[in-house]
Amino acid sequence: MKTTLNIDDQLMAKVKQEAARQGRTMSQFIESALRLALQANRKQVRQTALPTFRGGAFRVNVADNDALQDFMEGR
């Protein structure tokens, strides 16, 4: 896909130099740089650990509907 980007002149000069040093086109160099940047962003996303609590012993058997209802109603 062709697209137009506004890139800082000094940065573009470095891109040209590095692409030439590697024997690649500027398009190839920029494409690989973008791929690396996108991969790095994915690796930084980490799942947040959920908090845990020590609640002690169970106060009611949740499988016992009558006991659960009594507990919730404060009987």
Contacts in CASP RR format, 6 or more apart in sequence:
PFRMAT RR
TARGET T0000
AUTHOR 0000-0000-0000
METHOD contacts of the structure
MODEL  1
MKTTLNIDDQLMAKVKQEAARQGRTMSQFIESALRLALQANRKQVRQTAL
PTFRGGAFRVNVADNDALQDFMEGR
7 15 0 8 1.000
15 26 0 8 1.000
15 29 0 8 1.000
15 30 0 8 1.000
16 26 0 8 1.000
18 29 0 8 1.000
19 25 0 8 1.000
19 26 0 8 1.000
19 28 0 8 1.000
19 29 0 8 1.000
22 29 0 8 1.000
24 32 0 8 1.000
59 71 0 8 1.000
60 67 0 8 1.000
60 68 0 8 1.000
60 70 0 8 1.000
60 71 0 8 1.000
61 67 0 8 1.000
61 68 0 8 1.000
62 68 0 8 1.000
END
